[in-house]
Amino acid sequence: MGKLELKGLTKSFGLMKVVHETDLIVEDGEFVVFVGPSGCGKSTMLRMFAGLEEISGGELLINDRVVNDVAPVERGIAMVFQSYALYPHMTVYENIAFPLQVAKMTPAEIDRRVTEAAKVLKLEERLQHKPAALSGGQRQRVAIGRAIVREPSVFLFDEPLSNLDAALRAEMRVELTRLHAKLGATMVYVTHDQIEAMTMADKIVVLRDGVVEQVGSPLDLFHHPHNRFVASFLGNPTMNFLPARATGCDATGVSVRIDGVGQATLPVEGEARLDEAMELGIRPDDLQLGAGSVRFHMTPEVIERLGNQSVVHGVLDTGQAVCAVVAGGFGLRVGVATEFGFDPAAAHLFRQGETALRRRAHRDATQAA
């Protein structure tokens, strides 16, 4: 069992509050990713879970037990850090076995746990090697193995893939997802990489300046962001934001005049004042080349051709920068105005102050299934 619960949890350094009152439940067996920009408080929160940072206010419960003043070693957690923190003079076997030796387990039990962890992590043939003989991905697997053998209630990961190159990060994302499925363990993972969050998490917690902006499944946050910040943080390339003003509101949704684009009616819930300043959000993947009910012209400035698709960075007549991701795109030319379009049901609408009006229609795969 590995349930984690936060009740009004806060952290302050002197007069500066870096984690504001947070209420959250991480259910047993969930893979929860805390994501946000550098300095948002995600690593501080993880260190409070581990007992490496003192809790300033509220309660932290692990398996329904308040652990605010419980020593790290007694919390039933294991943490994997950004740096591998391996002992260079020890073999892989000795590195993985070290926490069990400190706990004074029997040699037979140590051997059983290390052997099982090595099998899960595909390190059987590396057990007698030293860290210097391993690749970055293998070293990280050793660090994870050292956590697995402790058989904790909760695994904590503090940006464990940030030191790896792009190919290894992609490989390790898949391995960690498989590991979670195999162990069925509760995992809390901190990263600033939204791709890691989207591909690995059961539930994402988006943080900004110590405040939880939104909690939900990856698809829910992607299709229904509560505000402009969440919308801009998730998705690569990032969402386009175009200035707009409300021109009407009825049962079909909110009508807006979009600078450099024209008129559109978005099927969103809520009302808008006449001439209210707003922003329309549209993801690059939702812009279509010469298609869509809302059409406009964009002049490409940079075209990144990736083979099966092209990323087009261009400008509207107003000078507003816009990015589109289109299939193929071989007919596009830099400097030549080209017609693009989108379906209003794919767009988002944000009030000044960032709050989103909830969309009535979207392409959530869960709804389509």
C-alpha positions as CSV (number, residue, x, y, z in Angstrom):
1,M,0.0,0.0,0.0
2,G,1.3,3.5,-0.9
3,K,-1.2,6.3,-0.4
4,L,0.1,9.8,-0.1
5,E,-2.1,12.6,1.2
6,L,-1.4,16.4,1.6
7,K,-3.6,18.5,3.9
8,G,-2.8,22.2,3.6
9,L,0.9,21.4,3.2
10,T,3.1,24.5,3.1
11,K,6.8,25.4,3.0
12,S,8.4,28.7,3.9
13,F,12.0,29.9,4.1
14,G,11.8,32.8,6.5
15,L,9.1,35.2,5.4
16,M,9.0,33.7,1.8
17,K,6.4,31.0,1.2
18,V,7.6,28.8,-1.6
19,V,4.9,26.1,-1.4
20,H,1.4,27.5,-0.7
21,E,-1.4,25.5,1.0
22,T,-1.8,22.3,-1.0
23,D,-4.4,19.6,-0.7
24,L,-3.8,16.5,-2.8
25,I,-4.2,12.8,-2.7
26,V,-1.9,10.3,-4.5
27,E,-3.7,7.0,-4.6
28,D,-2.1,3.7,-4.1
29,G,-0.4,2.5,-7.3
30,E,-0.7,5.9,-9.1
31,F,2.1,7.4,-11.2
32,V,1.8,11.1,-10.4
33,V,4.1,13.7,-12.1
34,F,4.7,17.1,-10.6
35,V,5.6,19.5,-13.5
36,G,6.4,23.1,-13.8
37,P,9.1,25.6,-14.6
38,S,12.3,25.9,-12.6
39,G,11.8,27.4,-9.2
40,C,8.1,26.6,-9.0
41,G,8.5,24.4,-5.8
42,K,8.2,20.9,-7.2
43,S,11.5,19.6,-5.9
44,T,11.0,21.3,-2.6
45,M,7.7,19.5,-2.3
46,L,9.3,16.1,-3.1
47,R,12.0,16.7,-0.5
48,M,9.2,17.3,2.1
49,F,7.7,14.0,1.1
50,A,11.1,12.4,1.6
51,G,11.7,14.1,5.0
52,L,14.7,16.1,3.6
53,E,12.9,19.4,4.1
54,E,11.0,20.4,7.2
55,I,7.3,21.0,6.7
56,S,6.2,24.5,7.6
57,G,2.5,23.9,7.9
58,G,-0.3,21.4,7.2
59,E,0.0,17.6,7.3
60,L,1.7,14.9,5.2
61,L,0.2,11.4,5.5
62,I,1.7,8.2,4.1
63,N,-0.7,5.3,4.3
64,D,-3.0,7.4,6.6
65,R,-0.2,8.0,9.1
66,V,1.0,11.6,9.7
67,V,4.7,11.7,9.0
68,N,5.6,15.3,9.5
69,D,8.1,14.5,12.3
70,V,8.9,11.0,11.2
71,A,12.6,10.3,10.2
72,P,13.1,9.7,6.4
73,V,14.2,6.1,7.0
74,E,11.0,5.3,8.8
75,R,8.6,6.8,6.2
76,G,8.6,3.8,3.9
77,I,9.8,5.8,0.9
78,A,12.7,5.5,-1.5
79,M,14.1,8.4,-3.6
80,V,16.0,8.4,-6.9
81,F,17.9,11.6,-7.4
82,Q,18.9,13.6,-10.5
83,S,22.6,12.5,-10.0
84,Y,23.1,8.8,-9.9
85,A,25.0,9.0,-6.5
86,L,26.7,5.6,-7.0
87,Y,29.7,4.5,-5.1
88,P,32.5,4.3,-7.8
89,H,34.6,1.8,-5.9
90,M,31.7,-0.7,-5.5
91,T,30.2,-3.1,-8.1
92,V,26.7,-2.8,-9.4
93,Y,25.7,-5.6,-7.0
94,E,27.3,-3.8,-4.0
95,N,25.7,-0.5,-4.9
96,I,22.2,-2.0,-5.1
97,A,22.8,-4.1,-1.9
98,F,24.2,-1.2,0.1
99,P,20.9,0.0,1.8
100,L,20.0,-3.6,2.7
101,Q,23.4,-4.1,4.3
102,V,22.9,-0.9,6.3
103,A,19.6,-2.3,7.5
104,K,21.5,-5.5,8.5
105,M,19.5,-7.9,6.5
106,T,20.7,-11.5,6.1
107,P,23.0,-12.3,3.1
108,A,20.4,-14.6,1.7
109,E,17.7,-12.0,1.8
110,I,20.0,-9.4,0.3
111,D,21.0,-11.7,-2.6
112,R,17.3,-12.5,-3.3
113,R,16.3,-8.8,-3.5
114,V,19.3,-7.7,-5.5
115,T,18.9,-10.6,-8.0
116,E,15.2,-9.9,-8.4
117,A,15.8,-6.1,-9.0
118,A,18.6,-6.8,-11.5
119,K,16.2,-9.1,-13.4
120,V,13.5,-6.5,-13.5
121,L,16.0,-3.8,-14.7
122,K,17.9,-6.1,-17.1
123,L,21.2,-5.7,-15.2
124,E,22.0,-9.4,-14.5
125,E,25.1,-9.3,-16.7
126,R,26.3,-6.1,-15.1
127,L,26.2,-7.0,-11.5
128,Q,30.0,-7.4,-11.2
129,H,30.8,-4.2,-13.2
130,K,31.7,-0.9,-11.6
131,P,29.8,2.3,-12.5
132,A,32.6,3.6,-14.7
133,A,31.9,0.7,-17.1
134,L,28.2,1.5,-17.5
135,S,26.3,3.9,-19.8
136,G,24.3,6.7,-18.3
137,G,21.0,4.8,-18.7
138,Q,22.5,1.7,-17.0
139,R,23.8,3.9,-14.1
140,Q,20.3,5.3,-13.7
141,R,18.9,1.8,-13.6
142,V,21.3,0.9,-10.8
143,A,20.1,3.9,-8.8
144,I,16.5,2.8,-9.4
145,G,17.5,-0.8,-8.4
146,R,18.9,0.5,-5.1
147,A,15.4,2.0,-4.5
148,I,13.5,-1.1,-5.6
149,V,15.3,-3.4,-3.1
150,R,14.0,-1.4,-0.2
151,E,10.5,-2.4,-1.2
152,P,9.1,1.1,-0.3
153,S,5.5,2.2,-0.1
154,V,6.2,5.2,-2.3
155,F,8.9,5.8,-4.9
156,L,10.1,9.4,-5.4
157,F,11.9,10.5,-8.5
158,D,13.6,13.9,-8.7
159,E,14.3,14.7,-12.4
160,P,16.1,11.4,-12.9
161,L,16.5,11.6,-16.6
162,S,17.8,15.2,-17.0
163,N,21.4,14.1,-17.2
164,L,20.7,11.7,-20.1
165,D,20.9,12.6,-23.8
166,A,17.6,12.8,-25.8
167,A,17.7,9.2,-27.1
168,L,18.4,7.7,-23.6
169,R,15.7,9.9,-22.1
170,A,13.1,8.5,-24.5
171,E,14.3,4.9,-23.8
172,M,14.2,5.4,-20.0
173,R,10.7,6.9,-20.2
174,V,9.5,3.7,-21.7
175,E,11.5,1.6,-19.2
176,L,10.1,3.5,-16.2
177,T,6.5,3.2,-17.5
178,R,7.1,-0.6,-17.9
179,L,8.6,-0.7,-14.4
180,H,5.6,1.0,-12.9
181,A,3.2,-1.5,-14.6
182,K,5.3,-4.4,-13.4
183,L,5.6,-3.3,-9.8
184,G,2.2,-1.6,-9.4
185,A,3.9,0.7,-7.0
186,T,3.0,4.3,-6.1
187,M,5.4,6.7,-7.9
188,V,5.8,10.5,-7.6
189,Y,7.9,12.0,-10.3
190,V,9.2,15.6,-10.6
191,T,10.2,17.1,-13.9
192,H,10.2,20.3,-15.9
193,D,9.8,18.3,-19.1
194,Q,6.2,18.3,-20.2
195,I,6.9,15.5,-22.6
196,E,7.8,13.2,-19.7
197,A,4.7,14.3,-17.8
198,M,2.4,13.7,-20.8
199,T,3.8,10.3,-21.7
200,M,4.3,8.7,-18.2
201,A,1.7,10.1,-15.8
202,D,-1.6,8.7,-14.7
203,K,-2.1,12.1,-13.1
204,I,-0.3,15.4,-13.6
205,V,0.1,18.2,-11.0
206,V,1.0,21.5,-12.6
207,L,2.8,24.0,-10.3
208,R,3.6,27.6,-10.7
209,D,5.2,29.8,-8.0
210,G,4.4,27.2,-5.3
211,V,0.7,27.0,-6.2
212,V,-1.1,24.0,-7.8
213,E,-2.7,25.4,-11.0
214,Q,-4.4,22.2,-12.1
215,V,-4.5,18.4,-11.4
216,G,-5.8,15.8,-13.8
217,S,-5.1,13.2,-16.4
218,P,-2.7,14.2,-19.2
219,L,-5.5,14.3,-21.8
220,D,-7.8,16.3,-19.5
221,L,-5.1,18.9,-18.9
222,F,-4.2,19.0,-22.6
223,H,-7.8,19.4,-23.9
224,H,-9.3,21.3,-21.0
225,P,-6.6,23.6,-19.4
226,H,-8.0,25.8,-16.6
227,N,-5.9,28.7,-17.6
228,R,-3.5,30.1,-20.1
229,F,-0.4,29.0,-18.1
230,V,-1.4,25.3,-18.1
231,A,-2.4,25.6,-21.8
232,S,1.0,27.1,-22.7
233,F,3.0,24.7,-20.6
234,L,1.6,21.5,-22.0
235,G,2.1,20.8,-25.7
236,N,5.1,21.0,-28.0
237,P,5.3,23.3,-29.9
238,T,3.5,25.5,-27.5
239,M,-0.1,26.8,-28.1
240,N,-0.6,29.9,-30.2
241,F,-2.3,32.8,-28.5
242,L,-4.0,35.4,-30.6
243,P,-5.6,38.7,-29.3
244,A,-9.4,38.8,-29.7
245,R,-12.5,40.7,-28.7
246,A,-15.9,39.4,-27.9
247,T,-18.6,40.4,-30.4
248,G,-21.5,38.3,-29.2
249,C,-22.7,35.5,-26.9
250,D,-25.6,33.0,-27.4
251,A,-26.5,29.4,-27.1
252,T,-23.9,28.4,-29.8
253,G,-21.0,29.9,-27.8
254,V,-19.0,33.0,-27.8
255,S,-18.3,35.0,-31.0
256,V,-15.0,36.8,-31.2
257,R,-13.0,39.0,-33.7
258,I,-9.5,37.7,-33.9
259,D,-6.7,40.1,-34.8
260,G,-5.3,39.2,-38.2
261,V,-7.7,36.2,-38.6
262,G,-11.3,37.4,-38.6
263,Q,-14.6,36.4,-37.0
264,A,-15.3,33.0,-35.4
265,T,-17.8,31.5,-33.0
266,L,-16.3,29.2,-30.4
267,P,-18.5,26.5,-28.8
268,V,-17.5,27.3,-25.2
269,E,-19.4,27.5,-22.0
270,G,-19.8,30.8,-20.3
271,E,-20.6,34.4,-21.2
272,A,-18.5,37.3,-22.4
273,R,-19.2,41.1,-22.3
274,L,-19.4,42.9,-25.6
275,D,-15.9,44.0,-26.7
276,E,-14.3,42.2,-23.8
277,A,-10.6,41.6,-24.5
278,M,-9.8,37.9,-24.7
279,E,-7.2,35.6,-26.2
280,L,-7.9,32.7,-28.6
281,G,-5.6,29.7,-28.2
282,I,-5.0,27.2,-31.0
283,R,-2.5,24.4,-30.9
284,P,-0.1,24.2,-33.9
285,D,-1.3,20.7,-34.7
286,D,-4.9,22.0,-35.0
287,L,-3.9,24.5,-37.8
288,Q,-4.6,23.0,-41.2
289,L,-3.1,23.9,-44.6
290,G,-5.8,25.3,-46.8
291,A,-8.6,23.8,-44.7
292,G,-10.9,24.6,-41.8
293,S,-14.0,26.7,-41.4
294,V,-11.9,29.7,-40.1
295,R,-9.4,30.8,-42.8
296,F,-6.5,33.2,-42.7
297,H,-3.2,33.9,-44.4
298,M,0.2,33.4,-42.7
299,T,3.6,34.1,-44.2
300,P,6.2,31.4,-43.3
301,E,9.5,32.7,-42.0
302,V,11.1,29.4,-40.9
303,I,10.1,25.9,-42.1
304,E,11.4,22.9,-40.1
305,R,11.0,19.9,-42.4
306,L,10.9,16.7,-40.3
307,G,10.0,14.3,-43.1
308,N,6.5,13.2,-42.4
309,Q,5.6,16.7,-41.1
310,S,6.8,20.3,-41.1
311,V,6.8,22.9,-38.3
312,V,6.0,26.3,-39.8
313,H,6.9,29.4,-38.0
314,G,5.3,32.5,-39.6
315,V,3.5,35.8,-39.1
316,L,0.1,37.2,-39.7
317,D,-0.5,40.5,-41.5
318,T,-0.6,42.1,-38.0
319,G,2.9,40.8,-37.3
320,Q,1.6,38.3,-34.8
321,A,3.8,35.1,-34.7
322,V,2.1,31.8,-35.3
323,C,3.3,28.2,-35.4
324,A,1.7,25.4,-37.4
325,V,2.5,21.7,-37.6
326,V,1.3,20.3,-40.9
327,A,1.7,16.9,-42.7
328,G,4.4,17.0,-45.3
329,G,4.2,20.7,-46.1
330,F,6.6,20.4,-49.1
331,G,4.7,23.0,-51.1
332,L,5.3,25.7,-48.5
333,R,7.8,28.5,-49.3
334,V,9.5,31.0,-47.0
335,G,8.1,34.5,-47.6
336,V,5.1,33.3,-49.6
337,A,1.7,34.0,-47.9
338,T,-0.2,30.8,-47.5
339,E,-3.8,30.0,-46.4
340,F,-4.3,28.1,-43.2
341,G,-7.4,27.4,-41.2
342,F,-8.9,25.7,-38.1
343,D,-12.1,24.3,-36.7
344,P,-13.5,26.6,-34.0
345,A,-14.3,23.5,-31.8
346,A,-10.5,22.8,-31.6
347,A,-9.8,26.3,-30.2
348,H,-9.6,27.6,-26.7
349,L,-10.7,31.0,-25.3
350,F,-9.1,32.8,-22.4
351,R,-10.3,35.8,-20.5
352,Q,-7.8,38.5,-19.5
353,G,-6.3,37.2,-16.3
354,E,-5.9,33.8,-17.9
355,T,-9.1,31.9,-17.0
356,A,-10.3,29.5,-19.7
357,L,-13.8,29.1,-20.8
358,R,-14.5,25.4,-21.0
359,R,-14.9,23.9,-24.4
360,R,-18.0,22.0,-25.2
361,A,-16.4,19.9,-28.0
362,H,-13.0,18.5,-28.2
363,R,-11.0,15.6,-29.6
364,D,-10.3,13.8,-26.3
365,A,-9.5,10.2,-27.3
366,T,-11.2,9.0,-24.1
367,Q,-14.5,10.6,-25.2
368,A,-14.1,9.2,-28.7
369,A,-13.5,5.6,-27.5
